[in-house]
Amino acid sequence: MIEIETERLVLRRFRIRDAAPMAAYRNDPDIARYQAWPSPLTPEAATDQARVYSEQDPEQPGWFQYAIELKADRSMVGDLGVNLHANRLQADLGYTLAPGLHGQGYATEAVRAVLDHLFRWGLHRVSAECDARNTPSARLLERVGFDLEGRRPEFTLNINTGEWTDTLLYGLLASRWQKPAVGPQEH
């Protein structure tokens, strides 16, 4: 089982018991407005999703969803997904953090740790997308080194609101990755 530790976080495989905290932050309207998943996420659907996440393989092409856990109290407070391409040299990533923890550097810490892991593993490129209205997420991507590569006008349909939103496209090459001063530890 893969775990990535940082100073304050453990990024680990999902567990079924992560369903309730995942549903809590994913059902928050301020979080859901920038995402493409159906909301509200029922307890049953959250349990099914946590089960699917718990069975994913991070070394195989496709999505692997890390649970983000605080070391201080071992609470699950978010998730970070990596979509490994079939060539195993590129990936996409996305992240969600419980709203009460925004602005404290947790998402930045998690993203940096996963990027460091992916680039040390041998990936050439990591891409990310975000809703153009989600300025904090765009700033986070830029802060960790991603380059803004484009904007897709009215590209994403929010299935909950029926609105079309612009999507920002970001990319980061291994050759441009700036390793953190203190790297994550893997177990």
RAJOCOR-V613619 format. One record per backbone hydrogen bond with DSSP energy under -1.0 kcal/mol. NH is the residue of the N-H (numbers start at 0). CO is the residue of the C=O. If there is no record, write none. Layout:
# RAJOCOR-V613619
nh: [NH | NH]
co: [CO | CO]
This chain:
# RAJOCOR-V613619
nh: [3 | 4 | 5 | 9 | 10 | 11 | 17 | 18 | 21 | 22 | 23 | 24 | 25 | 26 | 30 | 31 | 32 | 33 | 34 | 45 | 46 | 47 | 48 | 49 | 50 | 51 | 52 | 53 | 54 | 55 | 59 | 61 | 63 | 65 | 66 | 67 | 68 | 69 | 70 | 73 | 76 | 78 | 79 | 80 | 81 | 82 | 83 | 84 | 87 | 90 | 91 | 92 | 93 | 95 | 97 | 100 | 101 | 103 | 108 | 109 | 110 | 111 | 112 | 113 | 114 | 115 | 116 | 117 | 118 | 119 | 120 | 122 | 123 | 124 | 125 | 126 | 127 | 129 | 131 | 133 | 134 | 137 | 138 | 139 | 140 | 141 | 142 | 143 | 145 | 146 | 148 | 149 | 151 | 154 | 154 | 155 | 157 | 161 | 164 | 166 | 167 | 168 | 169 | 170 | 171 | 173 | 175 | 176 | 184 | 186]
co: [10 | 184 | 8 | 68 | 3 | 66 | 14 | 15 | 17 | 18 | 19 | 20 | 21 | 22 | 27 | 27 | 28 | 30 | 31 | 41 | 42 | 43 | 44 | 45 | 46 | 47 | 48 | 49 | 51 | 52 | 56 | 83 | 81 | 79 | 11 | 77 | 9 | 74 | 7 | 69 | 67 | 95 | 65 | 93 | 63 | 91 | 61 | 89 | 84 | 124 | 82 | 126 | 80 | 78 | 76 | 97 | 98 | 100 | 104 | 105 | 106 | 107 | 108 | 109 | 110 | 111 | 112 | 113 | 114 | 115 | 116 | 117 | 88 | 88 | 171 | 90 | 169 | 167 | 165 | 130 | 132 | 133 | 134 | 135 | 136 | 137 | 138 | 139 | 140 | 170 | 168 | 168 | 166 | 151 | 164 | 164 | 162 | 157 | 155 | 151 | 129 | 149 | 127 | 146 | 125 | 123 | 172 | 173 | 4 | 2]
